[in-house]
Amino acid sequence: LPGVGIPHSWDVFGRTDELGTLNLLDDATVLSAFREAQTGERVGLTMDADLLDPPLYGREPLQHTMLQLDRNTWDDRLDAFYPQAASQWDGFRHVRCRELGFFTGVTEDPTDMGDRLSIHHWAEQGIVGRGILLDVERYLARIDATYDALQEISIDAALLHAVAVDQGVEIRRGDVLCIRFGWISAYRNLDAQGRRDYGAAAVSPPFAGLAADESTARALWNWQVAAVACDNLGAEVSPGSAAVGSLHRRLIPTLGFVVGELLDFDRLAERCAEDGRWTFVFTAVPLNIRGGLGSPANAIAIR
């Protein structure tokens, strides 16, 4: 793209495309993914909606109200519900590449786009494919006792490949690549004061994540994965470096990557480590909201 020097994929699937890398989940790829289910065990991948306490990035606390409609019937209501405040997908309206626009070059603001790049397009078929879990935290804990997912640690593609080799798995075209940095586990271990201190960062709290440089984006593109889902706050390392740039910008508006954040892989990682199977059927259904910028993950793994 002119002025930023970032490769784009706007003509790979066409300038009217709404799915980006989800186009790799064709019928044959989805059907073959079901070979990974061997026991029928289901593992939820959604974290507690109120785990982040206090909420981060200036959001308000989720408010859950139960309402009695009559003697025998109840309803409930959510207020201050942010679709991207817990386990979530970043939609194509979430971030743009400066004045060059959102994915496929759409330059309007989300309020003026109509249905373009809305999250509801993803909801029409869901996100279903072969999931592969790379447990970065488990791998690094064996070789580096100082690893801390709550610190700024950059994980490059070479290390992801090393984890895959160590686990005996191969990344394939159309995979939903799930990466566990151990962030949710580390956050759960903080006491109330520790969580308040962690969330008090001026811009973004520190956490381990993907290296934000072009080599990471290039590797993910060459692996031809259909989505990248991580267990940290933003997929890429934080706070990162202005000199290196933003992996969000490299992946979402320019290459059309589907990116998930804050997915809870802790229980899945335990089960995978127990039997040595690191692949599974990954399923998720984003909210069917026209104009949506993002969505709760609503994801499970079927083993």
Summary of the structure (lengths in Angstrom):
residues: 303
radius of gyration: 19.0
end to end distance: 41.1
largest distance: 64.0
contacts: 990
relative contact order: 0.24
helix: 28%
strand: 21%
